[in-house]
Amino acid sequence: NDPLSGRKSTLWEGGIRCACMLRFPGVVRAGKVIDQPSIVMDLSATILAGTGTKPPAARTLDGEDLMPLILGRAKPHPRTFFWRSKTQDAVRSGPWKYLRDAEREYLFNLDKDIAEKNNLAAQHPEKLKELKSLFKKWTAEMQPRSTTWGTR
């Protein structure tokens, strides 16, 4: 995963960033590339939209329908994503990423530093505070963090 930092099972880019390939003959032309940050939950919304299937009325999908992007009817746009694991927290908002790894905090501009080598937390304290606040608000809406994740 060079030049990405970290590995699978971490919230560094090397653990969370991967390509997604879709095949939809007759709808999506071969070789189409979209540079849109997305997350696995987008697949449900995209597949439902692509097949003309409505989700159950009582269900709210976590993901975003990517079909407008895939079909060229929309342009890539900034999004905000949240992750948490037993020892790490992360927020990505547009190009900015906040990462708490154990007790250390990091701030990266992924447009300029995909390898996460330059911690910008000291240079951009307001951006760090903003992303930490977003994470705090999001995590307050989630189920408590599992203390048994990854153990049997």
ChimeraX commands (.cxc) that place a marker at each C-alpha (Angstrom):
marker #1 position 0.00,0.00,0.00 radius 0.5
marker #1 position 2.98,2.27,-0.49 radius 0.5
marker #1 position 3.01,5.30,-0.14 radius 0.5
marker #1 position 0.18,5.02,2.41 radius 0.5
marker #1 position 0.96,4.81,6.12 radius 0.5
marker #1 position -0.19,2.04,8.41 radius 0.5
marker #1 position -1.74,-1.29,7.52 radius 0.5
marker #1 position -5.10,-3.01,7.56 radius 0.5
marker #1 position -6.87,-2.90,10.92 radius 0.5
marker #1 position -5.61,0.66,11.53 radius 0.5
marker #1 position -7.20,4.03,10.80 radius 0.5
marker #1 position -4.12,5.29,8.95 radius 0.5
marker #1 position -4.74,5.62,5.20 radius 0.5
marker #1 position -3.04,2.27,4.57 radius 0.5
marker #1 position -5.74,0.64,6.67 radius 0.5
marker #1 position -8.84,2.40,5.38 radius 0.5
marker #1 position -8.12,3.54,1.81 radius 0.5
marker #1 position -8.71,1.11,-1.02 radius 0.5
marker #1 position -9.98,1.16,-4.55 radius 0.5
marker #1 position -13.50,0.02,-5.37 radius 0.5
marker #1 position -14.28,-1.56,-8.70 radius 0.5
marker #1 position -17.82,-1.89,-9.98 radius 0.5
marker #1 position -19.13,-3.57,-13.10 radius 0.5
marker #1 position -22.51,-2.59,-14.52 radius 0.5
marker #1 position -22.62,-3.58,-18.23 radius 0.5
marker #1 position -24.73,-1.33,-20.39 radius 0.5
marker #1 position -24.80,1.38,-17.72 radius 0.5
marker #1 position -21.21,2.15,-16.72 radius 0.5
marker #1 position -18.59,2.30,-19.43 radius 0.5
marker #1 position -15.44,0.23,-18.91 radius 0.5
marker #1 position -12.50,2.19,-17.57 radius 0.5
marker #1 position -14.56,4.95,-15.92 radius 0.5
marker #1 position -12.71,6.42,-12.93 radius 0.5
marker #1 position -14.31,8.57,-10.22 radius 0.5
marker #1 position -12.16,10.38,-7.69 radius 0.5
marker #1 position -14.85,10.64,-5.02 radius 0.5
marker #1 position -14.16,9.75,-1.40 radius 0.5
marker #1 position -16.71,7.10,-0.51 radius 0.5
marker #1 position -17.28,4.45,2.11 radius 0.5
marker #1 position -18.54,0.87,2.00 radius 0.5
marker #1 position -22.02,1.95,3.15 radius 0.5
marker #1 position -22.36,3.84,-0.15 radius 0.5
marker #1 position -22.55,0.51,-1.97 radius 0.5
marker #1 position -26.00,-0.31,-0.56 radius 0.5
marker #1 position -27.48,3.02,-1.63 radius 0.5
marker #1 position -25.75,2.83,-5.02 radius 0.5
marker #1 position -26.84,-0.73,-5.80 radius 0.5
marker #1 position -30.42,0.04,-4.77 radius 0.5
marker #1 position -30.49,3.13,-6.99 radius 0.5
marker #1 position -28.77,1.36,-9.87 radius 0.5
marker #1 position -31.36,-1.42,-9.83 radius 0.5
marker #1 position -34.32,0.90,-9.29 radius 0.5
marker #1 position -35.04,-0.61,-5.88 radius 0.5
marker #1 position -36.48,1.56,-3.12 radius 0.5
marker #1 position -35.18,0.93,0.41 radius 0.5
marker #1 position -37.82,0.04,3.00 radius 0.5
marker #1 position -39.63,3.19,4.14 radius 0.5
marker #1 position -38.69,2.57,7.77 radius 0.5
marker #1 position -34.95,2.37,6.96 radius 0.5
marker #1 position -32.49,5.21,6.65 radius 0.5
marker #1 position -29.41,4.32,4.64 radius 0.5
marker #1 position -26.04,5.37,6.04 radius 0.5
marker #1 position -24.47,5.58,2.60 radius 0.5
marker #1 position -24.79,7.95,-0.32 radius 0.5
marker #1 position -26.04,6.98,-3.79 radius 0.5
marker #1 position -23.01,7.29,-6.10 radius 0.5
marker #1 position -24.99,6.69,-9.31 radius 0.5
marker #1 position -25.14,10.42,-10.21 radius 0.5
marker #1 position -21.33,10.50,-10.05 radius 0.5
marker #1 position -20.95,7.21,-11.90 radius 0.5
marker #1 position -23.26,8.42,-14.67 radius 0.5
marker #1 position -21.54,11.81,-14.93 radius 0.5
marker #1 position -24.57,13.75,-13.68 radius 0.5
marker #1 position -22.75,15.07,-10.61 radius 0.5
marker #1 position -19.22,16.10,-9.71 radius 0.5
marker #1 position -17.09,14.84,-6.81 radius 0.5
marker #1 position -17.78,16.75,-3.62 radius 0.5
marker #1 position -16.33,16.99,-0.10 radius 0.5
marker #1 position -17.66,14.53,2.46 radius 0.5
marker #1 position -17.10,13.80,6.13 radius 0.5
marker #1 position -16.37,10.30,7.42 radius 0.5
marker #1 position -15.87,8.96,10.93 radius 0.5
marker #1 position -14.10,5.85,12.22 radius 0.5
marker #1 position -13.24,4.48,15.60 radius 0.5
marker #1 position -11.50,1.38,16.81 radius 0.5
marker #1 position -10.32,0.18,20.18 radius 0.5
marker #1 position -7.30,2.52,20.25 radius 0.5
marker #1 position -7.86,4.94,17.38 radius 0.5
marker #1 position -10.34,7.61,16.26 radius 0.5
marker #1 position -10.41,9.36,12.90 radius 0.5
marker #1 position -12.39,11.98,11.00 radius 0.5
marker #1 position -11.97,12.92,7.38 radius 0.5
marker #1 position -13.65,16.11,6.22 radius 0.5
marker #1 position -12.77,17.15,2.69 radius 0.5
marker #1 position -8.98,16.92,2.44 radius 0.5
marker #1 position -8.45,17.16,6.20 radius 0.5
marker #1 position -8.01,14.14,8.45 radius 0.5
marker #1 position -7.81,14.05,12.24 radius 0.5
marker #1 position -6.34,10.88,13.72 radius 0.5
marker #1 position -5.95,9.96,17.36 radius 0.5
marker #1 position -3.65,6.97,17.65 radius 0.5
marker #1 position -3.37,5.86,21.28 radius 0.5
marker #1 position -2.45,9.15,23.02 radius 0.5
marker #1 position -1.04,11.02,20.01 radius 0.5
marker #1 position -3.09,13.34,17.82 radius 0.5
marker #1 position -2.43,14.07,14.18 radius 0.5
marker #1 position -3.83,16.38,11.53 radius 0.5
marker #1 position -3.14,15.78,7.85 radius 0.5
marker #1 position -4.10,17.43,4.58 radius 0.5
marker #1 position -4.54,14.33,2.41 radius 0.5
marker #1 position -4.60,16.36,-0.82 radius 0.5
marker #1 position -1.01,17.37,-0.09 radius 0.5
marker #1 position 0.19,14.46,2.07 radius 0.5
marker #1 position -1.43,11.12,1.22 radius 0.5
marker #1 position 1.40,9.33,3.06 radius 0.5
marker #1 position 0.48,11.05,6.36 radius 0.5
marker #1 position 4.06,12.12,7.05 radius 0.5
marker #1 position 3.50,15.77,8.05 radius 0.5
marker #1 position 1.51,16.30,11.23 radius 0.5
marker #1 position -0.11,19.73,10.87 radius 0.5
marker #1 position -1.80,19.80,14.30 radius 0.5
marker #1 position 0.47,22.56,15.65 radius 0.5
marker #1 position 0.16,24.68,12.48 radius 0.5
marker #1 position -3.66,24.41,12.27 radius 0.5
marker #1 position -5.03,24.25,15.84 radius 0.5
marker #1 position -8.47,25.56,14.79 radius 0.5
marker #1 position -8.87,22.81,12.17 radius 0.5
marker #1 position -7.79,20.23,14.75 radius 0.5
marker #1 position -10.36,21.60,17.23 radius 0.5
marker #1 position -13.07,21.60,14.54 radius 0.5
marker #1 position -12.51,17.96,13.56 radius 0.5
marker #1 position -12.27,16.82,17.18 radius 0.5
marker #1 position -15.59,18.57,17.84 radius 0.5
marker #1 position -17.19,16.82,14.84 radius 0.5
marker #1 position -15.94,13.48,16.15 radius 0.5
marker #1 position -17.26,14.15,19.65 radius 0.5
marker #1 position -20.70,15.04,18.28 radius 0.5
marker #1 position -20.78,11.95,16.02 radius 0.5
marker #1 position -19.59,9.51,18.68 radius 0.5
marker #1 position -22.26,10.79,21.10 radius 0.5
marker #1 position -24.86,9.51,18.59 radius 0.5
marker #1 position -23.26,6.06,18.24 radius 0.5
marker #1 position -23.42,2.95,20.34 radius 0.5
marker #1 position -20.70,2.81,23.01 radius 0.5
marker #1 position -17.31,1.69,21.79 radius 0.5
marker #1 position -16.91,-2.07,22.05 radius 0.5
marker #1 position -14.33,-3.19,24.57 radius 0.5
marker #1 position -14.26,-6.69,23.11 radius 0.5
marker #1 position -13.73,-5.83,19.44 radius 0.5
marker #1 position -11.33,-8.27,17.86 radius 0.5
marker #1 position -11.30,-10.68,20.78 radius 0.5
marker #1 position -13.04,-14.00,21.16 radius 0.5
marker link #1:1,2 radius 0.2
marker link #1:2,3 radius 0.2
marker link #1:3,4 radius 0.2
marker link #1:4,5 radius 0.2
marker link #1:5,6 radius 0.2
marker link #1:6,7 radius 0.2
marker link #1:7,8 radius 0.2
marker link #1:8,9 radius 0.2
marker link #1:9,10 radius 0.2
marker link #1:10,11 radius 0.2
marker link #1:11,12 radius 0.2
marker link #1:12,13 radius 0.2
marker link #1:13,14 radius 0.2
marker link #1:14,15 radius 0.2
marker link #1:15,16 radius 0.2
marker link #1:16,17 radius 0.2
marker link #1:17,18 radius 0.2
marker link #1:18,19 radius 0.2
marker link #1:19,20 radius 0.2
marker link #1:20,21 radius 0.2
marker link #1:21,22 radius 0.2
marker link #1:22,23 radius 0.2
marker link #1:23,24 radius 0.2
marker link #1:24,25 radius 0.2
marker link #1:25,26 radius 0.2
marker link #1:26,27 radius 0.2
marker link #1:27,28 radius 0.2
marker link #1:28,29 radius 0.2
marker link #1:29,30 radius 0.2
marker link #1:30,31 radius 0.2
marker link #1:31,32 radius 0.2
marker link #1:32,33 radius 0.2
marker link #1:33,34 radius 0.2
marker link #1:34,35 radius 0.2
marker link #1:35,36 radius 0.2
marker link #1:36,37 radius 0.2
marker link #1:37,38 radius 0.2
marker link #1:38,39 radius 0.2
marker link #1:39,40 radius 0.2
marker link #1:40,41 radius 0.2
marker link #1:41,42 radius 0.2
marker link #1:42,43 radius 0.2
marker link #1:43,44 radius 0.2
marker link #1:44,45 radius 0.2
marker link #1:45,46 radius 0.2
marker link #1:46,47 radius 0.2
marker link #1:47,48 radius 0.2
marker link #1:48,49 radius 0.2
marker link #1:49,50 radius 0.2
marker link #1:50,51 radius 0.2
marker link #1:51,52 radius 0.2
marker link #1:52,53 radius 0.2
marker link #1:53,54 radius 0.2
marker link #1:54,55 radius 0.2
marker link #1:55,56 radius 0.2
marker link #1:56,57 radius 0.2
marker link #1:57,58 radius 0.2
marker link #1:58,59 radius 0.2
marker link #1:59,60 radius 0.2
marker link #1:60,61 radius 0.2
marker link #1:61,62 radius 0.2
marker link #1:62,63 radius 0.2
marker link #1:63,64 radius 0.2
marker link #1:64,65 radius 0.2
marker link #1:65,66 radius 0.2
marker link #1:66,67 radius 0.2
marker link #1:67,68 radius 0.2
marker link #1:68,69 radius 0.2
marker link #1:69,70 radius 0.2
marker link #1:70,71 radius 0.2
marker link #1:71,72 radius 0.2
marker link #1:72,73 radius 0.2
marker link #1:73,74 radius 0.2
marker link #1:74,75 radius 0.2
marker link #1:75,76 radius 0.2
marker link #1:76,77 radius 0.2
marker link #1:77,78 radius 0.2
marker link #1:78,79 radius 0.2
marker link #1:79,80 radius 0.2
marker link #1:80,81 radius 0.2
marker link #1:81,82 radius 0.2
marker link #1:82,83 radius 0.2
marker link #1:83,84 radius 0.2
marker link #1:84,85 radius 0.2
marker link #1:85,86 radius 0.2
marker link #1:86,87 radius 0.2
marker link #1:87,88 radius 0.2
marker link #1:88,89 radius 0.2
marker link #1:89,90 radius 0.2
marker link #1:90,91 radius 0.2
marker link #1:91,92 radius 0.2
marker link #1:92,93 radius 0.2
marker link #1:93,94 radius 0.2
marker link #1:94,95 radius 0.2
marker link #1:95,96 radius 0.2
marker link #1:96,97 radius 0.2
marker link #1:97,98 radius 0.2
marker link #1:98,99 radius 0.2
marker link #1:99,100 radius 0.2
marker link #1:100,101 radius 0.2
marker link #1:101,102 radius 0.2
marker link #1:102,103 radius 0.2
marker link #1:103,104 radius 0.2
marker link #1:104,105 radius 0.2
marker link #1:105,106 radius 0.2
marker link #1:106,107 radius 0.2
marker link #1:107,108 radius 0.2
marker link #1:108,109 radius 0.2
marker link #1:109,110 radius 0.2
marker link #1:110,111 radius 0.2
marker link #1:111,112 radius 0.2
marker link #1:112,113 radius 0.2
marker link #1:113,114 radius 0.2
marker link #1:114,115 radius 0.2
marker link #1:115,116 radius 0.2
marker link #1:116,117 radius 0.2
marker link #1:117,118 radius 0.2
marker link #1:118,119 radius 0.2
marker link #1:119,120 radius 0.2
marker link #1:120,121 radius 0.2
marker link #1:121,122 radius 0.2
marker link #1:122,123 radius 0.2
marker link #1:123,124 radius 0.2
marker link #1:124,125 radius 0.2
marker link #1:125,126 radius 0.2
marker link #1:126,127 radius 0.2
marker link #1:127,128 radius 0.2
marker link #1:128,129 radius 0.2
marker link #1:129,130 radius 0.2
marker link #1:130,131 radius 0.2
marker link #1:131,132 radius 0.2
marker link #1:132,133 radius 0.2
marker link #1:133,134 radius 0.2
marker link #1:134,135 radius 0.2
marker link #1:135,136 radius 0.2
marker link #1:136,137 radius 0.2
marker link #1:137,138 radius 0.2
marker link #1:138,139 radius 0.2
marker link #1:139,140 radius 0.2
marker link #1:140,141 radius 0.2
marker link #1:141,142 radius 0.2
marker link #1:142,143 radius 0.2
marker link #1:143,144 radius 0.2
marker link #1:144,145 radius 0.2
marker link #1:145,146 radius 0.2
marker link #1:146,147 radius 0.2
marker link #1:147,148 radius 0.2
marker link #1:148,149 radius 0.2
marker link #1:149,150 radius 0.2
marker link #1:150,151 radius 0.2
marker link #1:151,152 radius 0.2
view
